[in-house]
Amino acid sequence: MDLTTLNELLAGSVGGAAQVLVGQPLDTVKTRAQIAPKGMFRGPMDILAQTVRKEGFFALYKGMASPLVGIAGVNSLLFAAYGVSKRIISPFPQLSLKEIAAAGAMAGAANAILASPVEMFKVRMQGQYGSATDKRLRAVVSEMWSDWGLRKGIMRGYWVTVAREIPAYAGFYAAFEFSKRKFASKYGTQLPVWALLASGSTGGIAYWLSCYPLDVVKSRIQLRPTPPTGTPVQYITRELQTIVSESGWIGLFRGLSPSLLRSIPAAASTFAAFELTREYLRETTGV
């Protein structure tokens, strides 16, 4: 592994930790909006209020252990895969936005390898509502492994995660790079921190707008007591049809508002932390 890729791995870990710490509460609201039984909540604000009232403030961080440990690895893989993908697509440092989107899509596909189990455990923890039968993360991991094994348990939802990550990160990186270049044309290549935060927020919003119905499908599949049957195309299509029949087309976007709100600080902090760490490592190591 060359030093450039290693620096991207390290900077991605820092960015991933920042993302989880900032975005977990609204992520919990988003996930519960997607998976809660119909009629349990009146909307995102009701989810927030009921969660804090019944389970306490720190219930908003339920399931954080999985992403806090895992997202560091996930983001390391994501940013390193993105850097490698850019170098595969073009030997020149300045890629077009179409090439940036293609590199993002490639990075998203690679990212799903780690993102799928991390998301699965997070969703299953967030799908517990403070009852006496709630399980700790260790018990959830043990149960999924012993009952279903690697493919149907630990990696449940892998293919829908791949389907989500490809358009999501194509939009994410294209929007981020577009914003960054706009700011650079006015402020120069050494962007102020607020410009990195704004660019990251733009990327985060584009991420969710590019893939949200697939995220709803992923959460529902990962929470089910039994794994899906049939080919990935069949069970993804079947789940989409079920959501529409239950809640109409609006069901495909349930929880979108907290996702967009979360994406602003979470993606902003991710990219700011990554870029600042990457710049520090560049000055320290010379690459």
Order of alpha helices (4+ residues) and beta strands (2+ residues): alpha-alpha-alpha-alpha-alpha-alpha-alpha-alpha-alpha
